[in-house]
């Protein structure tokens, strides 16, 4: 038995595992003392990166995402590879997906996209000092670069056009961070 906050984990079974995702089912004693089960999905830790240029344009990805079955407008996002720091992953993903190199990366913290049954911490970065190179997306990625004024990206979050949770948080945190820097 393992104490887990107000819960007790009596036993755990790993139900599924692949390089990106694992599913664990725990037999638990709930905070109210009753027995139960609790399933946890763990997704590889990741990064989300918002690239912004000197003219306050941001660079987003527009890509079909299998799980939601539609196009999604997002910041650059991806998993952190083994033996890679979050900053290294942010730089790699930015270059792979959009062919952009950031000369400055600013950490804006971490977000947990869904805390009820999903463990998937995502590190957030603002990328500045942008230069271009050749993109090299993975074979599963058909990405279109979308360049919009930063204020328009904020509007797209507020209108619900951007729905990817880490992208929403990153864009809004970047807005506050940039406002503070400029004042």
C-alpha positions as CSV (number, residue, x, y, z in Angstrom):
1,X,0.0,0.0,0.0
2,X,1.2,3.4,-0.9
3,X,-0.2,6.7,0.5
4,X,-1.0,9.0,-2.5
5,X,-2.3,12.3,-1.0
6,X,-5.6,11.4,0.6
7,X,-5.8,8.2,-1.5
8,X,-4.2,4.8,-0.8
9,X,-3.0,2.8,-3.8
10,X,-3.4,-0.9,-2.9
11,X,-2.1,-2.2,-6.2
12,X,-1.3,-1.1,-9.7
13,X,-1.5,-2.8,-13.1
14,X,0.2,-1.4,-16.2
15,X,-2.5,-2.0,-18.9
16,X,-0.8,-0.5,-21.9
17,X,2.5,1.1,-22.9
18,X,4.0,2.5,-26.1
19,X,6.8,5.1,-26.7
20,X,4.3,8.0,-26.2
21,X,1.6,6.8,-23.8
22,X,1.0,4.4,-20.9
23,X,-2.2,3.5,-19.1
24,X,-2.2,2.3,-15.4
25,X,-5.1,1.1,-13.4
26,X,-4.9,1.3,-9.7
27,X,-6.9,-0.5,-7.1
28,X,-7.4,2.2,-4.4
29,X,-9.0,3.1,-1.2
30,X,-10.7,6.5,-1.8
31,X,-10.5,9.4,0.5
32,X,-14.0,8.4,1.9
33,X,-12.6,5.0,2.8
34,X,-14.4,3.1,0.1
35,X,-12.6,0.8,-2.4
36,X,-12.4,1.8,-6.0
37,X,-10.3,2.0,-9.1
38,X,-8.5,4.9,-10.7
39,X,-6.9,4.9,-14.1
40,X,-4.1,7.2,-15.1
41,X,-2.9,8.0,-18.6
42,X,0.7,9.2,-18.8
43,X,1.8,10.9,-21.9
44,X,5.4,11.8,-22.6
45,X,6.3,15.2,-21.2
46,X,6.4,17.9,-23.8
47,X,7.0,21.5,-24.8
48,X,5.0,24.2,-26.5
49,X,6.8,27.1,-28.1
50,X,5.5,30.5,-29.2
51,X,7.8,32.1,-31.7
52,X,7.5,35.9,-32.0
53,X,9.4,38.2,-34.3
54,X,10.5,41.9,-34.0
55,X,7.3,43.1,-35.7
56,X,5.1,41.2,-33.1
57,X,4.0,38.4,-35.5
58,X,3.7,34.9,-34.1
59,X,4.2,31.7,-35.9
60,X,1.7,29.0,-35.4
61,X,1.1,25.5,-36.8
62,X,-2.1,24.4,-38.6
63,X,-2.3,20.7,-38.7
64,X,-4.8,17.8,-38.7
65,X,-4.7,16.0,-35.4
66,X,-5.9,12.4,-35.4
67,X,-7.4,12.3,-31.9
68,X,-9.7,15.3,-32.4
69,X,-10.3,14.5,-36.1
70,X,-9.8,18.1,-37.4
71,X,-7.4,20.8,-38.1
72,X,-6.0,22.6,-35.1
73,X,-4.2,25.9,-34.9
74,X,-1.5,25.7,-32.2
75,X,1.9,26.8,-31.0
76,X,4.7,24.5,-31.9
77,X,4.4,21.5,-29.6
78,X,6.0,18.1,-29.2
79,X,7.5,15.5,-26.8
80,X,10.7,15.7,-24.9
81,X,13.0,12.9,-26.1
82,X,15.1,10.8,-23.8
83,X,18.3,12.5,-22.7
84,X,17.0,15.9,-23.9
85,X,16.2,18.9,-21.8
86,X,12.9,20.9,-22.3
87,X,14.9,23.7,-23.8
88,X,16.6,21.4,-26.3
89,X,13.2,19.9,-27.2
90,X,11.8,23.4,-27.7
91,X,14.6,24.3,-30.1
92,X,14.3,21.0,-32.0
93,X,10.6,21.1,-32.4
94,X,10.6,24.8,-33.5
95,X,13.2,23.9,-36.2
96,X,11.6,20.6,-37.2
97,X,8.0,21.9,-37.5
98,X,8.4,25.4,-38.9
99,X,12.1,25.8,-39.8
100,X,12.7,28.4,-37.2
101,X,15.7,29.0,-35.0
102,X,15.3,31.0,-31.8
103,X,18.3,32.9,-30.5
104,X,16.5,33.5,-27.2
105,X,14.1,31.1,-25.3
106,X,12.2,32.4,-22.3
107,X,10.7,29.8,-20.0
108,X,7.1,30.7,-19.0
109,X,6.5,27.7,-16.7
110,X,4.7,24.5,-16.9
111,X,1.1,23.6,-17.5
112,X,-0.8,20.3,-16.8
113,X,-3.3,20.1,-19.6
114,X,-5.8,17.9,-17.8
115,X,-5.3,16.9,-14.2
116,X,-8.1,14.5,-13.5
117,X,-6.7,11.3,-15.2
118,X,-3.9,12.5,-17.4
119,X,-0.3,13.1,-16.5
120,X,1.4,15.2,-19.3
121,X,3.4,18.2,-18.0
122,X,4.1,20.7,-20.8
123,X,6.9,23.2,-20.5
124,X,6.1,26.6,-22.1
125,X,8.6,28.8,-24.0
126,X,8.5,32.1,-25.7
127,X,11.0,32.2,-28.6
128,X,12.6,35.4,-29.8
129,X,15.3,36.4,-32.2
130,X,13.9,34.3,-34.9
131,X,15.7,33.2,-38.1
132,X,14.6,30.8,-40.8
133,X,16.0,27.5,-41.9
134,X,14.5,24.4,-43.6
135,X,11.7,22.7,-41.8
136,X,12.0,18.9,-41.3
137,X,8.7,17.6,-40.0
138,X,8.1,14.0,-39.1
139,X,6.4,11.8,-41.6
140,X,3.1,12.0,-39.7
141,X,3.2,15.8,-39.7
142,X,1.6,17.8,-42.5
143,X,2.1,21.3,-41.0
144,X,1.2,24.6,-42.5
145,X,2.9,27.7,-41.0
146,X,0.5,30.4,-40.0
147,X,2.0,33.9,-39.3
148,X,-0.4,36.3,-37.6
149,X,-0.1,39.5,-35.5
150,X,0.3,38.6,-31.8
151,X,-2.9,40.4,-31.0
152,X,-4.8,38.2,-33.5
153,X,-3.4,35.1,-31.8
154,X,-4.8,36.3,-28.5
155,X,-8.1,37.0,-30.1
156,X,-8.1,33.4,-31.6
157,X,-7.6,32.0,-28.0
158,X,-10.5,34.2,-26.7
159,X,-12.9,33.3,-29.5
160,X,-12.2,29.6,-29.2
161,X,-10.5,29.2,-32.6
162,X,-7.3,28.0,-30.8
163,X,-8.4,25.2,-28.4
164,X,-5.1,23.3,-27.7
165,X,-4.8,23.9,-23.9
166,X,-1.0,24.5,-23.7
167,X,-1.2,26.8,-26.7
168,X,-3.9,28.9,-25.0
169,X,-2.1,29.1,-21.8
170,X,1.2,29.9,-23.5
171,X,-0.3,32.7,-25.7
172,X,-2.0,34.3,-22.7
173,X,1.1,34.0,-20.4
174,X,3.2,35.5,-23.2
175,X,0.9,38.4,-23.5
176,X,1.2,39.2,-19.8
177,X,5.0,38.6,-19.9
178,X,5.5,40.9,-22.9
179,X,3.2,43.6,-21.3
180,X,5.3,43.5,-18.2
181,X,8.6,43.7,-20.1
182,X,7.4,46.6,-22.2
183,X,6.2,48.7,-19.2
